[in-house]
Amino acid sequence: MNSLQQKKMMLTSLVLCGLVLALAAPAIHRVARGAAGYVLALYPFVAAIVLAVAGQKVVAGQAMREALPWASELGLSLSFSLDGLSLLFGLMISGIGVLVLIYAGGYLKGHPQLGRFYAYLLLFMASMLGLVLADNLLALFVFWEGTSISSYLLIGFNHRSETARKAALQALLVTGGGGLALLGGLILLGIVGGHWEISALTAQGDVIRAHALYDPILVLVLVGAFTKSAQFPFHFWLPNAMEAPTPVSAYLHSATMVKAGIYLLARLSPTLGGTEMWTGALTLFGGATMIVGGVLALLQTDIKRLLAYSTISALGTLTLLLGIGTTAAIQAFAVFLLAHALYKGALFMVAGTLDHETGTRDLEKMGGLRRVMPITAAMAILAAVSLAGVGPLFSFIGKELLFEAVLHSENSRTLLVATALLSGAFFVAAATIVAVKPFFGALKATPKAAHEAPPSLWLGPVVLAPLGLILGIFPGFVTYSLLSPAIAAILGRAEPLKLSLWHGFNPALALSGASLALGLLAYASWPALRRTQRGREALLGFGPARWYEVGLFALNRVASLQTRLLQNGYLRAYVMTIIVTTTALAGYTLITREGLPALLTRPLQEWDVRFYEAALAALIVLAAYAAVRADSRLAALAALGVVGYGVSLIYLFFGAPDLAMTQVLVDTLTVILFVLVFYHLPKFASLSGKFARVRDAAIAVCGGALMTTLVLVTNTVTLTEPISGYFLENSLPKGYGRNIVNVILVDFRALDTLGEITVLSLAGIGVFALLKLRPQGEKA
Amino acid sequence: MTSLILGTATRLLMPLLLLFSIFLLLRGHNEPGGGFAGGLVAAAAFVLYSIAADVSTTRRALRFEPQNFIGVGLLCAIISGLPALLFDKPYLSSWWGQIKVSGFIDIKLGTPFFFDVGVYLVVLGVALKILLPLEEQAELQSEDARDFSVEEQGSSGRNLEPS
């Protein structure tokens, strides 16, 4: 029983442990010092083992599900499920996570805020695991946002650098904005599908695709996925995110987080996929991203930015394959996904090592490093060959499958083939640049004298890059255990998968060869390409990054404009806004519901006024007029006091002694308060012009008239049975009190009162703070 | 600001007002009154005292800082809701007991009373937390003004009644 219970909550505890560990990371770092990276790497290591063990069942065809009820009325439960797709992603996240944590320990060695860095990284890791394991749409969204926020914190880790702060904010705004769209899409999806669990929605695919709201759902979900996965035209945040320390780039911005959007598309593909719109949008945006990313990659000299653009291109490829959606395309998707995570993770770590050891990221300034950094160079070349997609590496199989998929796609085959061929060529060129420029040729003098990096820095590439080779030769390691279940989860049906390096002489191989030749040609013309720098910058001036800047500027302007208009700090303006809004809205409703004539005659029909009541009302009105017309504060205050006491008399007449008493007391203390505040006010002066006075008077009269009518109307209209009867009956038997007002306050509605006195306390402390903490200069 | 009449009257009124405020608090459940009104009366009593004497004397008479009243009051109100949880009822459900000594005492006492005591203390604390510092500043400035008028033969009580 106990073990069963434990097993049931395995995925939940896996994710929650990570969140707890993130909190503890700074403390662990303080104790473990240099070894902290290795210690913390135990978390993803254990996670990987747990997932791999649990994955045995998944491979056998059983998906794991567990749920922790949260707010069941809202359809919110913390539910996780493990199927082939989440297993593949989960293993990538935890496996590369181990290497990245160790790498971070070496890369940021001695950094004063390394503990904080670990905390952010673990926060991200747990969120990302939660994202791919979540089965509930809303839980998925929470983790989705978790990754956005931790990405923001990590990009802005060097918060003293302005570019880092800007890049962090840009990434947050773009992905966060997409996240809002996604939230809308997911909510619509949950409403239309009638379920909040993704596993249940999968079965509703046909209903959802036929629903009138399918189009908005798809658009919103795609905006979310495209922003997260840096698809054109939202791609611009990703290269800027390279401001982050390199472990972050290797982990978040190439192997995992940017693939969250891809994951979501794959996850929802049985639910939303297969329509014309789906295929069209995904192939179009995916294809555009492939080309844009590929071209821009070749124009970079910063090794990290170059890799970032090639990542964008790879993400485009994944989107494109999901859009094509045939069995061959999904198989290519799975292989390409895994291969890319392996070589791109390795390349980023190499880039970081180069930066760390040479002090520059400029490819032009490095050269001949293979002699001083042999291990790094070997791994970089292996990973770059993988990026180029040349056999006998795993990524070669992926590339072959990609060409197979586009060759057998149903629509616009020529265009797709051309796109795949071109992007393949860009990959080859980028790979050649990365492999040749830093490591071959004459040794160049770099800002730091380069020598081989410590083991923590080359461990990651040494694991990841050869893995691409091993899997290339023995793809059987992963086909059955990892890729097949993932493909089955995306397609919604099991398909046999057989991978091999050699497919014989076929069109795909020819395309592969062509892309290789084209790529080498592009590499040869690289120096010429980069000379177009100036023209390119002019072109980029109109690109999406510029739209972002303009949009941000406009947003700030609108924000400050509406703040000046609505939040200008003048109490009188606030009061005016409140009264005008209330009067307009409530007045409109009243007139449309009751009709103006009825409203105007109603007071006359109910004219039942005693003499002393009329006299008191007249007194209050007179006092109010005196308060407005008074030419000194004390006189106005005295007149207001008359108004207050008059109102409390009215309470008394109508049998509310409690209210009357409180009103008298409050009024008394208010007068004292006012007198004390007078010391701090400037000289009394009449500041309003004639127009302002007339306007204010009109607003005041309208507000008063509205309230009067409202009270009269509510007296005659009964929407629901008033609760006062219940209070009257039950005050004594249930509340043991004859004073109903008090029984309501301290018993029936005690929670409200508790809230009110809490607010009162805060207000009191707030006023005190305002009195005491203002700058000395404003004292008088 | 010391007036003999006000001072003498306050010395008599102060205990009466405080007693009245407790009276209001106690009778609140059955007759007009309650913690809110009681707290306001008590606050008014202390403000009166501070006008007759001065703020520092009032603070000494209070014995505790106003924010302590706020905190204790909130705590009182929060704790008064806890017994309900022991009986598996929603938080803040009332719970009444009866103290009965035949012929002498017959008091019904319930958690709402302690809740009301909490309200009383919070209201008292908040009112004084705001009013006392204001009075302190007013005192300071009237002293300034007096010094100023002695030196310069200028008018006192500036800003109080400008025309």
Interface residues (C-beta under 8 A of the other chain):
Chain A: D631 S632 L634 P657 D658 M661 T662 L665 V666 T668 L669 I672 L673 L676 V677 F678 Y679 H680 L681 P682 K683 F684 G735 Y736 G737 R738 N739 V741 N742 V743 L745 V746 D747 A750 L751 T753 L754 I757 T758 L760 S761 A763 G764 I765 V767 F768 L771 K772 A780
Chain B: L24 G28 H29 N30 E31 P32 G33 G34 G35 F36 A37 L40 V41 A43 A44 V47 P66 Q67 I70 G73 L74 A77 I78 G81 Y91 L92 S94 W96 K108 G110 P112 F113 F115 D116 G118 V119 V122 V123 G125 V126 A127 K129 I130 L131 P133 L134 E135 Q137 A138 Q141 N159 L160 E161 P162 S163
